[in-house]
Amino acid sequence: MKLATVTYKGERNIALADTENNKVLLLKAAADAAGHKGNVPATVIDAIEMGPDFLDLAREMQEWAGSQENNGAFYINLNEVTFESPIPRPRKNIFCVGKNYADHAIEMGSAADIPEHIMLFTKAPTTVIGNSAAIPSHAGVTTELDYEGELAVVIGKIGRDIQKEKALDYVFGYTILNDVTARDLQARHKQFFLGKSLDGTCPIGPFIVEKSLIANPNALDIKTTVNGEVRQVSNTENFIFPMKRSSQRFQKE
């Protein structure tokens, strides 16, 4: 399933995106109509925390709604809703892996800049906006906003000291984001946080794809366009540090 947060008639809803039919299912409205009033969580974060119970409820509502002839109150055309970030305000910073493509590491420096060990940085929750929202220019503090299309991994449950073989068991699903970066701030301050954390510089979505629909997160195409012009084309198989260690790690020549 594809889980989203949408605004419809001025109200925020959690929804299932039906991209094949260009519609979304408003889960609360469907549950109320089906006699499950009060069972649908208020936010996507709450839904993720429910775990399998939410997935079972969502699938039940999806099947029920599809069988109803008069479903216009909860089965809405895509063009009637506004997609927000699936998680409009994360509870914590977004954790990111820096220089995880060899080509990008070389672009930002040289082959010597390909990291031997994983590099982590974070983006503040205030960076998050919907995938089609306008990105602020922040002209007063930067003249070098840059783009980076990225795979985003949504963690589904709490864990600690997790064995690498079990890492994907803790994933709820996947989405995409644009890691917009003020390159001049990043260079000036010699670290990532300021250049990565200007408000509104992390468009996410439009939805989270539940992990059962992604057979291999290490084989996903990623393409970035700017004003219709293709700027980046790659695949997650090119990660230096892959989603799971069964993939062969990039080796320097």
C-alpha positions as CSV (number, residue, x, y, z in Angstrom):
1,M,0.0,0.0,0.0
2,K,1.0,3.6,-0.5
3,L,0.3,5.7,2.7
4,A,-0.1,9.4,2.4
5,T,-1.0,12.6,4.3
6,V,-3.4,14.7,2.2
7,T,-5.4,17.9,2.7
8,Y,-9.0,17.7,1.5
9,K,-11.5,20.5,1.9
10,G,-9.2,22.2,4.4
11,E,-8.8,19.1,6.6
12,R,-5.7,16.9,7.0
13,N,-6.3,13.1,6.4
14,I,-4.2,10.0,6.3
15,A,-5.0,8.2,3.1
16,L,-4.1,5.3,0.8
17,A,-3.0,6.4,-2.7
18,D,-4.4,4.4,-5.5
19,T,-2.2,5.5,-8.4
20,E,-3.6,3.1,-10.9
21,N,-7.0,4.7,-10.6
22,N,-5.8,8.2,-9.8
23,K,-7.6,8.3,-6.5
24,V,-7.0,8.3,-2.8
25,L,-8.9,6.6,0.0
26,L,-9.6,8.8,3.0
27,L,-9.2,6.2,5.7
28,K,-11.1,7.9,8.5
29,A,-14.1,8.6,6.3
30,A,-14.1,5.1,5.0
31,A,-13.8,3.5,8.5
32,D,-16.6,5.7,9.8
33,A,-18.8,4.7,6.9
34,A,-17.9,1.0,7.4
35,G,-18.7,1.1,11.1
36,H,-15.2,1.3,12.4
37,K,-15.4,4.8,13.8
38,G,-12.5,5.8,16.0
39,N,-10.3,2.9,14.8
40,V,-8.1,4.9,12.4
41,P,-5.1,6.7,13.9
42,A,-4.9,10.5,13.5
43,T,-1.5,10.7,11.9
44,V,0.8,8.6,9.8
45,I,3.2,8.4,12.7
46,D,0.5,6.9,14.8
47,A,-0.4,4.5,12.0
48,I,3.2,3.3,11.7
49,E,3.4,2.8,15.5
50,M,0.3,0.5,15.3
51,G,2.3,-1.8,13.1
52,P,0.6,-4.9,11.7
53,D,-2.8,-3.9,13.2
54,F,-2.9,-0.8,11.1
55,L,-1.9,-2.6,8.0
56,D,-4.7,-5.1,8.5
57,L,-7.2,-2.3,9.1
58,A,-6.0,-0.4,6.1
59,R,-6.2,-3.4,3.8
60,E,-9.7,-4.2,5.1
61,M,-10.8,-0.6,4.4
62,Q,-9.3,-0.7,1.0
63,E,-11.1,-3.9,0.1
64,W,-14.4,-2.7,1.6
65,A,-14.3,0.7,-0.1
66,G,-13.6,-0.8,-3.5
67,S,-16.8,-2.9,-3.2
68,Q,-19.0,0.1,-2.5
69,E,-20.9,1.7,-5.4
70,N,-21.4,5.0,-3.6
71,N,-17.9,5.7,-2.4
72,G,-17.5,9.3,-3.4
73,A,-17.4,10.6,0.2
74,F,-14.1,8.7,0.9
75,Y,-12.7,7.6,-2.5
76,I,-11.4,10.9,-3.9
77,N,-9.8,11.9,-7.2
78,L,-6.1,12.7,-6.8
79,N,-6.6,16.2,-8.3
80,E,-9.0,17.1,-5.4
81,V,-6.4,16.7,-2.7
82,T,-3.1,18.3,-1.8
83,F,-0.3,15.9,-0.9
84,E,1.7,17.0,2.1
85,S,4.8,15.2,3.3
86,P,3.7,11.7,4.4
87,I,5.0,12.7,7.9
88,P,4.5,16.4,8.0
89,R,6.6,17.0,11.0
90,P,9.0,14.2,12.1
91,R,9.6,13.9,15.8
92,K,13.3,13.8,15.4
93,N,15.9,15.0,12.9
94,I,16.1,13.1,9.6
95,F,19.3,11.0,9.5
96,C,21.2,11.1,6.2
97,V,24.2,9.2,4.7
98,G,26.6,11.6,3.1
99,K,28.5,10.9,-0.1
100,N,26.9,7.6,-0.6
101,Y,27.3,7.6,-4.3
102,A,30.9,7.4,-5.6
103,D,30.1,9.7,-8.6
104,H,28.8,12.3,-6.2
105,A,31.7,12.0,-3.9
106,I,34.0,12.6,-6.8
107,E,31.9,15.5,-8.1
108,M,32.2,17.2,-4.7
109,G,36.0,16.6,-4.6
110,S,38.0,13.7,-6.0
111,A,38.3,9.9,-5.9
112,A,40.1,10.4,-2.6
113,D,36.8,11.8,-1.1
114,I,35.0,8.4,-1.5
115,P,34.4,7.6,2.2
116,E,35.8,4.4,3.8
117,H,33.3,4.6,6.6
118,I,29.7,5.8,6.7
119,M,29.2,9.5,7.1
120,L,26.0,10.7,8.9
121,F,24.4,14.1,9.1
122,T,20.9,15.3,10.0
123,K,18.3,17.7,8.6
124,A,16.0,19.4,11.1
125,P,12.3,18.6,11.2
126,T,11.5,22.1,10.1
127,T,13.0,21.4,6.7
128,V,10.2,19.1,5.8
129,I,7.6,20.1,3.2
130,G,5.3,18.3,0.7
131,N,6.8,17.0,-2.5
132,S,5.1,19.7,-4.7
133,A,5.4,22.6,-2.2
134,A,7.5,25.6,-3.1
135,I,11.1,25.5,-1.8
136,P,12.1,28.9,-0.2
137,S,15.0,30.5,-1.9
138,H,16.6,31.9,1.4
139,A,18.2,34.6,-0.7
140,G,19.3,36.4,2.4
141,V,21.7,33.7,3.5
142,T,22.6,31.6,0.4
143,T,23.1,31.9,-3.4
144,E,23.9,28.2,-4.0
145,L,20.8,26.0,-3.3
146,D,21.5,22.6,-4.8
147,Y,19.4,19.5,-5.2
148,E,19.9,15.8,-4.4
149,G,17.3,13.2,-5.1
150,E,17.4,10.5,-2.4
151,L,15.8,7.3,-1.3
152,A,14.2,7.8,2.2
153,V,13.8,4.9,4.6
154,V,10.9,5.0,7.1
155,I,11.7,3.2,10.3
156,G,8.7,1.2,11.6
157,K,9.7,0.2,15.2
158,I,12.1,0.9,17.9
159,G,15.4,-1.0,18.0
160,R,18.8,-1.0,19.4
161,D,22.0,-3.0,18.7
162,I,20.3,-4.5,15.6
163,Q,22.1,-7.2,13.7
164,K,22.7,-6.2,10.1
165,E,20.9,-9.3,8.9
166,K,17.7,-8.1,10.7
167,A,18.0,-4.4,9.8
168,L,15.2,-4.4,7.2
169,D,12.8,-6.0,9.7
170,Y,12.7,-2.6,11.3
171,V,11.7,-0.7,8.1
172,F,8.1,0.3,7.5
173,G,8.5,1.5,4.0
174,Y,10.2,3.8,1.6
175,T,9.7,7.2,0.0
176,I,11.7,9.8,-1.8
177,L,13.1,13.2,-0.8
178,N,15.0,16.1,-2.2
179,D,18.0,16.9,0.1
180,V,18.2,20.6,-0.8
181,T,21.5,22.0,0.3
182,A,23.0,25.5,0.6
183,R,26.4,24.6,-0.7
184,D,28.0,28.0,0.2
185,L,26.9,27.6,3.8
186,Q,28.1,24.0,3.9
187,A,31.5,25.0,2.6
188,R,31.8,28.1,4.8
189,H,31.0,26.2,8.1
190,K,32.9,23.0,7.2
191,Q,30.1,20.8,8.3
192,F,26.7,19.7,7.0
193,F,24.0,20.8,9.4
194,L,23.5,24.5,8.6
195,G,23.6,24.0,4.8
196,K,21.2,21.1,5.0
197,S,18.7,22.5,7.5
198,L,17.2,25.7,6.2
199,D,13.4,25.7,6.6
200,G,11.5,24.1,3.8
201,T,14.5,22.4,2.1
202,C,13.4,18.8,2.4
203,P,10.4,18.0,0.1
204,I,9.2,14.4,0.8
205,G,6.7,12.1,-0.8
206,P,4.1,12.1,-2.1
207,F,3.6,8.8,-0.2
208,I,5.3,6.0,1.7
209,V,5.4,2.7,-0.2
210,E,5.0,-0.1,2.3
211,K,8.1,-2.4,2.3
212,S,6.2,-5.5,1.1
213,L,5.9,-3.8,-2.3
214,I,9.6,-3.2,-2.7
215,A,11.3,-6.5,-3.5
216,N,14.8,-5.1,-3.4
217,P,15.6,-1.6,-2.0
218,N,19.1,-2.0,-3.5
219,A,17.7,-1.9,-7.1
220,L,15.6,1.3,-7.3
221,D,16.0,3.9,-10.0
222,I,16.2,7.5,-8.8
223,K,15.8,10.5,-11.2
224,T,16.0,14.2,-10.4
225,T,14.6,16.9,-12.6
226,V,14.9,20.7,-12.3
227,N,12.2,22.6,-14.2
228,G,11.6,19.6,-16.4
229,E,15.3,19.1,-17.1
230,V,16.8,15.7,-16.0
231,R,19.8,16.4,-13.8
232,Q,20.4,13.1,-12.0
233,V,19.9,9.5,-13.0
234,S,21.1,6.6,-10.9
235,N,20.1,3.5,-9.0
236,T,20.4,2.5,-5.4
237,E,22.6,-0.4,-6.5
238,N,25.3,2.2,-6.8
239,F,25.2,3.0,-3.0
240,I,28.6,2.8,-1.4
241,F,26.9,1.7,1.8
242,P,23.8,-0.3,0.7
243,M,20.6,-1.0,2.4
244,K,21.8,-4.4,3.4
245,R,25.3,-5.9,3.3
246,S,24.4,-8.7,0.9
247,S,25.2,-6.1,-1.8
248,Q,28.8,-5.9,-2.8
249,R,30.4,-2.8,-1.4
250,F,32.0,-0.3,-3.8
251,Q,35.7,-0.8,-4.0
252,K,38.2,2.0,-4.9
253,E,40.3,1.3,-8.0
